[in-house]
Amino acid sequence: MRRGEIYKVIKPGSNDPKHQRLFVIVSRNILLESNYNSVICAPIYSSYEGLSTQVSLDQKDGMKKSCAIHCDGLISLRKEQLTFFVASLNGYKMQLLNKSLSIAVGIS
């Protein structure tokens, strides 16, 4: 489990209307290697509005169809929920994710 990996989560939460959703891990790797049982993730939705807090993904990124990481919707998930590995972000997409995260939390 590494930062930038995308996982399919079955029944991510009671407030989520989807039975399953994709999430990308945004927690730092040192936390992922620890005994801490949860990680911070950003949801991936089929909609992309071109916001500075979104990162677009497509088939070249290992997705079935075009979608986007929504950094305004950060959520904490238990590590045990992240069992269905889908893909990993490449270096360029990680740079975009880092920029979008900094905008989303107001530090840029």
C-alpha positions as CSV (number, residue, x, y, z in Angstrom):
1,M,0.0,0.0,0.0
2,R,1.5,3.3,-1.2
3,R,0.6,6.9,-1.7
4,G,-0.9,7.4,-5.1
5,E,-2.4,3.9,-5.4
6,I,-6.0,3.6,-6.4
7,Y,-8.4,1.1,-4.8
8,K,-12.0,0.1,-5.3
9,V,-13.8,0.2,-2.0
10,I,-17.0,-1.8,-1.5
11,K,-19.7,0.1,0.4
12,P,-17.4,3.1,1.3
13,G,-19.9,4.6,3.8
14,S,-23.5,5.0,4.7
15,N,-23.7,8.5,3.1
16,D,-22.4,7.3,-0.2
17,P,-25.1,6.3,-2.7
18,K,-22.7,4.0,-4.6
19,H,-22.2,0.4,-3.7
20,Q,-18.5,0.8,-4.6
21,R,-16.2,3.7,-5.3
22,L,-12.6,4.3,-6.3
23,F,-10.3,6.1,-3.9
24,V,-6.7,7.3,-4.2
25,I,-4.5,7.2,-1.2
26,V,-3.1,10.6,-0.2
27,S,-1.6,9.8,3.2
28,R,2.1,9.9,3.5
29,N,3.9,6.6,3.1
30,I,5.4,6.6,6.6
31,L,1.8,6.5,8.0
32,L,0.9,3.7,5.6
33,E,3.8,1.6,6.9
34,S,2.8,2.2,10.6
35,N,0.3,0.4,12.8
36,Y,-2.1,3.3,12.4
37,N,-5.3,1.7,11.0
38,S,-6.7,4.4,8.8
39,V,-5.5,6.5,5.8
40,I,-6.7,9.6,4.1
41,C,-8.1,9.1,0.6
42,A,-9.6,11.2,-2.1
43,P,-12.7,9.9,-3.9
44,I,-12.8,9.4,-7.7
45,Y,-16.0,10.4,-9.4
46,S,-17.1,10.1,-13.0
47,S,-17.7,13.9,-13.2
48,Y,-14.9,16.4,-14.0
49,E,-15.7,20.1,-13.9
50,G,-12.1,21.3,-14.5
51,L,-11.7,22.7,-11.0
52,S,-8.2,23.3,-9.6
53,T,-9.0,20.7,-6.9
54,Q,-9.7,17.9,-9.4
55,V,-7.3,15.7,-11.3
56,S,-8.6,14.1,-14.5
57,L,-7.9,10.4,-15.1
58,D,-8.6,8.2,-18.1
59,Q,-7.8,4.8,-19.7
60,K,-4.1,5.7,-19.9
61,D,-4.2,6.0,-16.1
62,G,-5.7,2.5,-15.7
63,M,-9.3,3.7,-15.5
64,K,-12.2,2.1,-17.4
65,K,-13.5,5.5,-18.4
66,S,-12.8,9.2,-17.9
67,C,-13.1,10.3,-14.3
68,A,-11.5,12.7,-11.8
69,I,-10.0,12.7,-8.3
70,H,-11.9,15.2,-6.2
71,C,-9.5,16.6,-3.5
72,D,-12.3,18.6,-1.9
73,G,-13.9,15.3,-0.7
74,L,-11.1,13.8,1.5
75,I,-12.1,11.0,3.7
76,S,-10.5,8.7,6.3
77,L,-10.8,5.0,5.4
78,R,-9.7,1.9,7.4
79,K,-6.8,0.2,5.7
80,E,-8.8,-3.1,5.7
81,Q,-11.2,-1.5,3.3
82,L,-8.5,-1.0,0.7
83,T,-8.3,-4.5,-0.7
84,F,-9.1,-4.2,-4.5
85,F,-6.0,-2.6,-6.1
86,V,-6.8,-0.9,-9.4
87,A,-3.8,1.3,-10.5
88,S,-1.0,3.6,-9.4
89,L,-0.7,7.3,-10.4
90,N,2.4,8.1,-12.5
91,G,4.8,10.9,-11.5
92,Y,3.0,13.6,-13.5
93,K,-0.4,12.8,-12.1
94,M,1.1,12.7,-8.6
95,Q,2.4,16.3,-9.2
96,L,-1.1,17.3,-10.2
97,L,-2.6,15.5,-7.2
98,N,-0.1,17.3,-4.8
99,K,-1.0,20.7,-6.3
100,S,-4.8,20.0,-6.1
101,L,-4.5,18.8,-2.5
102,S,-2.6,22.0,-1.5
103,I,-5.3,24.1,-3.1
104,A,-8.1,22.0,-1.5
105,V,-6.7,22.5,2.0
106,G,-5.8,26.2,1.5
107,I,-2.0,26.1,1.7
108,S,-1.2,27.4,-1.8
